[in-house]
Amino acid sequence: MNRRDSLKFLGLGTLSAATLIEACKPKNEKLAEDSTNKPGENEEAGRLPNEIARDKKLNEAKFFNEHEMATIGVLADIIIPKDARSGSATDAKVPDFIEFIVKDMPENQTPMRGGLRWLDMQCLNRYSKTFVDAANAQQLEMVTAIAYPKKAKPEMQQGVSFFNLMRDLTACGFFTTKMGIEDLGYVGNQPNTWTGVPADVLKQYGMEDV
């Protein structure tokens, strides 16, 4: 199953590029930094001093520990793996985006940390290993148990809620980077490139010969 099929089955495939990008904007309406940018590059253009200071403070703080970040990285790459078209979620620095977002939006901290702990406890009970230490097949088995809400068992509902949040944050982090936008093929409005009304639209209204 390729990336686009995976996103479709996870409930994201029907979203338009513009809708997804708009929905993923942080509260300060600043898109995630381009994954190719160096720290500080293009950060301050058009931004107020208090916004710059707040982001600096958030970036200096640390919420997730090393184990939690490793778990987020594995999950993110399961959700959006590397393929022939573009890099993976970790290639696009999605874990760093999620680290920033839970500090920017603290209401996500308890669900994320609690979900990561729940995931480890499930894996310890099943495989006697944490999620990151489990075999790839075991990781996929665990994710499959919580990735499809309609198929998940009742006792998996906490995991389903966590994975829904993890999936949404991963998609937001990936598709608001240059890599993700190029992956979607979304170009937005561009000057001096309009070639007229599409032929199929003209035909629909009987104006193809006008």
MOSULZI-V282176 format. One record per helix or strand. SS is the DSSP state (H for helix, E for strand). FROM is the first residue (numbers start at 1). TO is the last residue. If there is no record, write none. Layout:
SS	FROM	TO
SS	FROM	TO
//
This chain:
H	3	9
H	17	23
H	49	60
H	66	79
H	94	104
H	107	127
H	136	147
H	154	175
H	178	184
H	199	204
//
